[in-house]
Amino acid sequence: MINNLYDLENAKILVIDDEEINLEIIEELLERSILSNVAYFSSPVEAVEHYKNTPPDLVILDLNMPVLTGFDVMQQFNNINHSPQPPVLVVTAQDGRQIRLQALEEGARDFLLKPFDEQETIRRVYNLLEMHLMHKQNLQYSSNLENIVEQRTEDLLDTQKEMIERLGLAAEYRDNDTAAHTIRVGLYSEIIAQTLGLDDKEAEQIKLAAPMHDIGKIGIPDTILLKKGKLDKEEWRLMQKHAEFGYNILKGSKSSILRNAGMIALTHHEKWDGSGYPSGLKGNDIHLYGRITAVVDVFDALTMQRPYKKAWPLEQAVKLINDEAGKHFDPQIVEVFNQVLDKLLVVREKFAD
């Protein structure tokens, strides 16, 4: 019994036969069924063009035709990329094994022998249509499902990014920096990373991770973090703990962005010459993300005004960055910093405090 789920009544059928009498016979058979959306062609050339522009759900194809044989037509069908490929029901008066094999090799799905048996013809037509329409429906379902999954994944990533951005902002509420500082540090880091040759995915990772470089400051007492004057030796020792605090907060995350943020938090106060903290790492032993963030964090801190200090002139800040190459900063990153300074200044102006 025909399942209406597959919308057989609206199925598109293409019939190709150079003999008008055969087209009339097939038309009469199909009219007695529920199939009415049928295109008839006695010219195989015109039929191929129709097939190309209007993908059918089934082709009923005669083999013995002038200009283009049924085999030629199927070869041309194979060069037209319809998805899924419509099934071909071959019509022939030749019942030889070689003919059937050749037709199957060219893409035929089933055969009809002339003269037609009405019940057999309709049954074969229905079977092929049901199979094809079910396949189309499954492909559409899979495509819809993929779109849903893609959208849900994108929504989750957007939520994750927002949470990460807001986590970075949380540290700034405990410090004298601003929300714009975290945005700039992330964008500066991305520009440096791209110029160093990191791929787009990795550059985006550091853009999202770098703003959390000072997240560990949430573990520093207000009496130290917000102290107006100079920190004494013990207070400075405790302040330095924020690097490890940040790492410990983020290191166990399943998110690669948060794990990278943890590594940046831990290493962005290390110095190229080994005089930094918390571990006194030296040179390339310092994680690349930490080395990048160290440069842009200091640059941004120097050039922006704060309640406790005036902004340094740009030339003076750039000079300090360059003077510290090989001491505080990775010389290669300082070189890239100089190359992209114009881009950094565009970011600074766009995301000013």
C-alpha positions, 0 to 999 in steps of 0.5 A: 500500500502506498504511504502518503508520507512520501507525497507520491502524488506530487512526485516529478516523473520524467518519461523519455521515449522517441516513439510517440505511441510508447509515450501515450501508453505510459501516459495512459498507465500513469493517468490511471494511478495517482501520478500526475506530475509527469513530463514527456519527451520524445527528444532525448536532448531536450529531456537532458536539459529538462533533467538538468533544470528540473530534477525529477524523482524518477526517470522512465527511459527508453534505450533504443533512440536516435541521436542519443541512446538511453545509455548516452542519456544516462552518461549525461545524467551522471555528469549532472550532480543532483542529490540524491540522484534520481533513479532510472527505470529502463524501458527496453524490448531487449531482454539480454543479459549484456544489455541489463549489465550495461544499463546497470553500469550506467546507473539504471535501477530497474527494468521494464520489458515491452510490451508493458504489463500494467500492474508490474509497471505501476508497482515498479514505478511506485517502488522506485519513487518510494525509495527515492522520496524516502532517501530525499526525506532522510537527507533533508532530515539529516541536513536540518539536524546538522543545522540545529546542531550547528546552531546549538553549538554556536550558541554554546560557544557564544555563551562560553565566550561571554562567560569568559569575557565576564570572568576577565572583567571580574578581576578588573572590579578588584583592581584599578584597571578598566573593562576596556583594558581587558578588551584591548589586551585580548585584541592586542594579543590576537594581532601579535599572535597572527603576525607571529604566524599562529593560525586563526583558531589559536589567535582567537584562543589567545584573544579570549584568554589574555583578558583573564591574565589578572583573574588571580587578583580576586584572591588578593586582600583589598588592603594590599590590592587597593593600597595607595602607597608602595607595597612593603616586601611582604605585601609584594610577596603576597601580591605576586601570588595572584599569578598562581591563584589565577592558574589554580582557578583555571587550570582544571577547566575542560575549556581550552580557552580557560586552560590557556588563560590559566597558563597566561595568568601564571606566566605573564609576569615571567621575564625573558632574562629569568628575573620575573615571577612566580617561577623565574622562568627564562627565555622560551621556557616561558609559555608563548601566550604569556610572553605575548601578553606580557608585552601588550599588558605593559604597553597598555598599562603605560599608555593609559591614564589611571587614578594613581598615574598619568598616561605615558607619552606613546614614544616613551612607552614604545622606547621602554618596550624596546629597551626591555627586549632581551631583558623583560620581553621576548625580543622576537615579540618586541620586533613584531610589536614594532611592526604592528604598532599602527594596528594596536593604536587603532584598537586603543582608539576604538576601545578607549577608557 
